[in-house]
């Protein structure tokens, strides 16, 4: 196992890189992403927020994904999503074709679920649903509509979805969340209905509670990335 990297830099700044791009720099040097690209973005607000993450790491502390969540999401956006949008869409589509919201549970909040489904219908999305556990075969019309909807989304939105969708095993719930149909708290309640019910029935479970807290942090980080990335040139 490799030794985690620790803070070695003293100064963190944001530099304008030309062509409307901004880069957080450590002691004047660009942050290099895993595949070798330099981290730079079109949103100064996002660059400043990433810089603040690196400032917040104390001297000698190890670098962790939790401490650098915006850096991690932005790195994925730059090196994976922007370079291969079609693959990202295919992965998201696969979730939508076997979406967790299509497998109904008595633990789900029917009012919240109804709100999401009503909004989806306005987008031409009407997935089949079941209370069983056997895999559903969604109609071709639904697949086509979902593909068309994904085609309307920008790369930064796809990057945010790439974080949120696996957390809920649901593209449909993630889409409702980023379009403000539900709040984070509501999405967590609907997307983790069985886990929440388990906690209510069997009492506090430290491990499960920690998992849910981490999921919520990751969702909020992805939404913050999306909000900041949309502030282009500021």
ABEGO torsion letter per residue (X at the ends): XBBBBBBABABBBBBBAEGGBBBBBBGGBBBBBAAGBBBBBABAAAAAAAAAAAAABBBGBBBBAAAAAAAAAAAAAAAAAAABAAAAAAAAAAAAABBAAABBBAABBAAAAAAAAAAAAAAGBBBBBBABABBBBBBAAAAAAAAAAAAABBAAAAAAAAAAAAAAGBAAAAAAAAAGABBAAAAAAAAAAAAAAAAAAAEBBAAAAAAAAAAAAAAAAAAAAAAAAABBGX
